[in-house]
Amino acid sequence: MHTQEDRKINKNILIGTTLSSFLIPFMSSAVNIAAPDIAKSFKLNTEELNLAISIFLIFSAAFILPMGKLSDTFDRTKIFKTGFLLFTLSTLMCALSTSIKTLLIFRALQGFFSAFTFVTSMPILIENHSPQIRGRLLGINTAVVYLGTSLGPFLGGLLVKLWGYRSIFLFGFAIGLIGSFVNLFLLQKEVKNTRQAKLLDSLKLLDKLGTILSMTGLFLLMYGASTFELGNTSKILFFAGLILMVIFVVVEAKLQNPILDVKLFVKIPQFGFSNLAAFINYSCTFSASYLLSLYLQLVKALPSQLAGSILIVQPLSQVITSLISGRASEKIEPRKLATSGMVLTTAGLFIFSTFAAKTNLVIVILNLFIMGIGFGLFSSPNTNVVMSCVPKSLYGTASSTISVMRVIGQAFSMAIVSFVSIMFLKGVKLSHENSILILKSMKTSFLVFAILSILGIVASYKRGNIYSEVEQSK
């Protein structure tokens, strides 16, 4: 029987970790909306602007795995606090940058330090609370991530309109200062640290070859994906990164102390299938908002503010559903919730692939709502499975693996859209005059995503029941 103490939430730990879960996605999506203002300020061409936007995600992805492994032997709280503070300072320096070179440097540092918090915030949150309330904690964490993502374009657009793009970074700096204060004075007192290894000892234990392969592979993969449509060089870099990641998996399978124990994917089916389902889910959904933005503005000729207001329906429904599904996953088998979420997501993708120029906006809004429910049902229960089927000593590795599945999924999503765009829109100006070609490109992309998403349903269902099978294996 569980006591009231088992279900008590430590507010200091929750606030400290969720502030980072809000700030980083917010900054990422808000800076996207500020792209035209940044390009105008620094007189950037397409390639330079693309790099200024994507370099954050590229550096974040490259450092996720080594930071996850490091956090399993070194004090996670120190890594988290250091990363969050330096991310905050890097954000301030982005606001103060007077040249594109300095902006790129501090955007890269933002990405680097975000990896510190990506792999530690979730483990800190769940290892300092009872397993009985893990679902609701992950639901809150996931909901806050979606809230940051959804508020980014709206609030970022308002800040840019009133005070220019620098105000986005200053706003992020202000939020970061509050979070750093909480972390510095409140978090350390609350967190139980069971890892006593010194930093140099932890670094010595780190798998050097795996670190180099994963960092280089993910860097090339993300850079190639983010610039896929710009030419053959980007395509070569993308596939070079993919090959390096395959080599990384082969090498890691043979090492005694790998940066990522790939055998976990086979030893623990729940871990393997849940990560595969996450990869497929992000591959199929990440580019949806971009495609629908083009559809609403260039095919249906809606003003940008109205298009933005319509698109916010999906992340807001994700926020609400994540809170509900996270708590529900404590009592209902997470596989059932996550799989039903994948089914709804797949249905939504198929519906998007049937859209025409005259499709009623009510149908667009309803399908966005359905997609949001689907993603909200999937994400936090799926994460609950991943974190529940490994011991506490591997929480950092598990958290970093989820993050890697996310960023690789996003990379593949961007690459698929770019590949389809080349088929229909190569040399074509993105304008209302070419709405028929834009619509064909969008429908084809969504059809590809819908077919791929069926595999996600299979992976989600095949994982097995976490509450029965995993407990027996422990």
N, C-alpha and C positions, 0 to 999 in steps of 0.2 A: 504493500500500500504506500502511495506517495504522499509525503507531507507537504504542507503549505510552503515550507522552505525550499523544497525541490522545484517549485514552480515560481519562485521569486526571481524577478529580473533586476539585475544590477544596472541602474540607470546611468551611472558614470561610464561604464564599459559600453553600454548601448549607444549613448550620445557620442562618445569618442569615435567608435568604429563607423557609425552611420553617417557622421559628418563627412568622413572621407568617401564613403559610398555614394554620397550625394554630390560632393564637390567635383570629383574627377569626371564622372559622366556629364555633369552640367557643363564643365569647361570644354569638354570635347565637342558637344553638340552646339554650344553657344558660339564657339570660334568658327564652326562651319558656316553659321548664318552671317558671320562678320567677314567672310571671304572677299566679297566685292570691295568692302571698305579697306581691307588690308591691301588688296591689289592696287587700289587707287592711291593709297598713302605712300607705298614704296615703288609704284610704277612697275609692277611685276607682270611677266608674261605668264602663260598658262602653266608651264612646267614649274616655274618658281613658286607660283601660288599653290599648286598642287603639293609641292614639297613642304611649304610652310604649314599647310593643314595636316598632311599625313605623317610628318616626321614624329609627331607625338606618339601616334599609335605604333609606328615602326620601332622606336626605341623602347616603348613599353613592352611590346611583344618579345623583343630580343632578350630582355633581362628577366623575364618572368620565371623561367625554369631554374636558373641558378639561384635566384633569390628565394624561391620556394624551398629548395633543398637546404640552403643556408639557414632558413628559419626553423628547420627541424632539429638543428643542433645548437644554434645560437639564440639568445634571448629575443623572442618575437616582438615583445613590447618595445625594446630598444630600436629594432629595425623599423617597426611601424611608426614610432614617434619621430625618428630621424627622417624617414622618408616623407612623412606628412609635412614636417617643418620645412624641409628643403624644397619640396614641391611648392609650398606656399611662397617661399622666397623666390623661386624660379618664376612663379606667376607674376610677382611684382616686377621682376626684371624684364619680363615680356612687355609689360605696360610701359616700361621706361626705355625700351629699345629704340634706337634712332636709325638703325640700318637693318636691311634684311638679313645680313650675316649674324648680327647679334640676336635678332629675333629667332632665327633658326637654331642657334646654339641653345638659347633658353627654352625653346619649345622642345628640343631634344632632351634637355635636362628635366623638363616637366615629365616627359615620357619615362625617362630612366627612374626618377624618384617615385612615379606612380606605381611602378612594379613593386616597390617596397611595401606599399599599402595593399595592393591587390592580393598579395599572397599571405598577408598576415592578419588583415582585419577580420575575416571570417573565422579563421582558427582561434583568434583571441576571443571572439564573441562566443563561440560554442564550447570551447574547452573550459571556460569559466562559468558555465551554467549547466544545469542538470540536463541529461539527454531527453527527459520528459517534455521539455519546452523547446527543443531544438527546432522543430518545425516552424513554430511561430516566430522564432528569432530569425531564421532564414527567410521567412515570409516578409518580415519587416525590412531586413537588409535588401532583399530583392526589390521590394516596393520602393524603397528610397533610391535605389539605382535607377529605376524607371522614372521616378519623379524628377530626378536630376536630368535625365535624358529628355523628358518631355518639356520641362520648363526651360531648357537651354535655348531652343529656337525662339520661343515666345519672349522670355525675359531678355535674352541676348539681343533680339531684334529691337526691343524697346530701348535698351541701353545704347545700342549703336545709333539709333535714330536721335536720341537726346544728346549724347556726349561723345559719340565715336567709338571705334573698336577698342581703344585702350581702357574704356570704362568696364568692359567685360573682365579684363585681367585684374583691374583694381577691385571689382566686386568679389572675384574669386579670392584675391589676397585677403580681403576683410573676413570672408567666411573661414579661410584657412587660419587666420590669426585666432579666431574664436576656438576652432578645433585644436590648434596647437596649445592653447591655454588649458583646455580641458585635459588634453593628453599629458601635459607637463605636470600639472598639479593634482589631478584626480585619478588618471588612469593607472599610473604606476602603483598607487596604494591598493588598488582593487585587484590587480591581476596576479595570479599565482604563477610564478616562473619555476619550471622544473628543469630547465636546461642551463647547466652551469659552465659549459665549454666557453673558452675565450675565443675572441673573434679570429685571431691568427690560427688557432687550432682548427676552428671550423672551416676556414679558408683552405688550410692544408688538406683537409679531408675531402674537399670538393673535387669532383671528377673533372679534371682539366680538359680532357679531350671532348667529353660530352658537352661541357660548357661552351667550348669554341664552336663545335658543330651546331649546337642548338641556337646559339646567338647569331652565327653567320647565316644559318639556314633560314631562321625566322626573319632576320633582317632583310635578306634578299627576297624572300617570299612576300613579305608585306610591302616592300618597296615596289616590287614588280607588279603586284596586284593593284596598288594604288595609282600606278601610272601605266596600267596595261594598255590603254587605248592610245598612248602617245608614240608608240613605235616598236620596232622589233627588239631593240635593246631591252626594253622593259619586259617583254615576253620571255626573252632568254634568261633574264635575272629571276623571273618568277619560277620558271622550270628548273633553273639551277638551284634555287632555294628548296624546291620540292625534292629534288634528288638528294640534296644534303640532309634533309630531314629523314629520308628513307635510310640513308647511310647511318644517321644518328640512331635510329631505332635498332638497326642491325648491331651496331657497336655496343649500345647500352644493354642489349640482351645478353652480352658475353661478359660484362663487368661485374665484379663483386660488390662495389659500392657506387652504382651509377647515379647520375644526377636525376634520372627518372627510371624507376624500376618498371620496365615495360612488361615484365612477367606478371605484374599485378593485373593487367588487362585480361590475362588468361586464368590466373589463379583465382581471381574474384570476378565471376561473370557480371555481378551487379555493377562493379566498378567499370569494367570494359564496355558493357552495353550502354551504361548511362552516359559515359563520355562520348561514345559514338553517336548516341541520340542527340547530345548537346551540340556536337559538331554539325550534324545534319540540320538541326533546328536553326542554328545561326547562319548556316550556308543558305538556307531557304528564305529567311526572313529579314536579314540585315539590310538588303538593298530595296526592300518594299517601299519604305518612305520616300526614297529617291525616285523610284519609278512612278509612284503615285503623285509626287510633286510635279513631275513633268506632265503627267496625264491631266492633272487638274488645271495647271497653268497654261500648257501649250496645246492640249487637245480640247479641253472644255473652256479654255480662255478665261479662267477665273483670276481675279487679282490675287497677289501673293498673300495678303493678310487673310483673305477668306480661305485660301488653300491651306494655310498654316492652321487656321482654326479647325478645319475639318480633320486634318491629319493628327491633331492632338487627341482625338477620340481614342485612338488605339492605345497609346501609352497610358492614358488615364484609366482605361478599363483594365490594363495590365497591372497598374498599381493596386486597384481595389481587389482584383482577383488574386493577386499574389499574397495579400494579407490573409485572405480567406483560405486559399489552398495551402499556405504554409502551416497554418494552425490545424487544418483538416488532415494534413499528412501525419500528424501525431496519432491519429486514431484510424484513419483510412489508409490502406496499403498505398504508398506513394506511387508504385507502378501503375495503379489504376488511374490515379489523378493525372500523372504525367502522360500516359498513353492517350487518355481522353483529350488532353490538351493538344497532342500531336495530331489527333484525328480532326479536331476543330481547325487547327492551323492549316492542315492539308486541304480541307474543304474550302477554307477562305482563299487559299492560293488558286485553287481551281476556279473559283468564282471570279477572281480578279482576271484570270486568263480569258474570260468570256466577255469582258467589258467592251463596250462600243462607245463611239463619240457621244451618243445620245442616252447613255445609261443614266438613269435618274440618280440624283445626288443622295436621295434617301437610301438607295441600295448601297451606294459607296460607303455612307456613314455606318449603316448596319453591318456591312462586311468588315469594316475596320473594327467595330465593336466586337464582333465574333473573333477576329484575329487576336485582339487584345486579350480576350478571355482565354483563348487557346494557349497563348504564350504564357499568360499568368498561371494557368493550371499546370503547365509543363515545368517552368523554370525552378521554382523553389522546391517542389517535391523531388525533382531530378537531382538538385544539389544536395538535398537531404539524404538521398540514397548514396551519393558519392562520399559524403563526409561520414556517414554512418557505417560504411562497410570497411573502413580502415581504422587502425589503432591511432591513438592520440599522437604517437611519435611520428606519424606520417601525415598529419593534418596540413602541414605546409606544402608537401608534395601533392596531396590531393587538391588543395586549393589552386596551386599553380597549374595543375593539369586541366582543371575546369577552365581557367583563364586562357590557357593555350588553345583548348578546343574552341573557345569563343573567338580568339583573334584569327586562328587559321580558318574557321568557318566564315568569318567576315571577309577574309582575303579571297576565299573561293567565291563568295557571293559577289564581290566586286569584279572578280575575273570573269565570272559567267555573264554578268550584265555587260561588261566591256566587250566580250567576245560576240554576244548577240548584237550589240550596238554596231560593231564593225560590219556585220552581215547586212544590216538594214540602213545604217545611218552614216557610213563612211563618206566623208566629204560633204555631208549634208548639214546645213545650218539648223540648229535647234530653235525652231520658231513655229508659230501657228500655221504657217503656210505648208509646212511639212508634217502636219499632224497625223496624216494617214500612215506614214512610215514610222513615226514615233509610236503610234498606237500598236502597229504590228510588232515592233521591237519589244514593247512592254508586255504584250500578250504572250509572245514567245518565251520571254524570260520567266514570266509567272507559270507558264505551262511546264517548263523545265524544273522550276522550283517545286511545283506540285508533285511531279513524278518522283523527284528525289526525296520529297518529304514522306512518301509512302514507305521508303526504306527506314525513315526515322520512326514510323509507327511500329515496324517490325522490331527494330533495335530496342525500343522502349518496352515493348511487350515481352521480349525474349529474356530480359534481365533477371526475371524471377522475383520472388517475394522477399523483400529485405527483412521484414520482421520475423519471418520463420527461418529462412535459409542462413542468413548472416549470423543470427544469434547462435545457431547450432554450430557454425564453423569457428566461432570465437572461443 
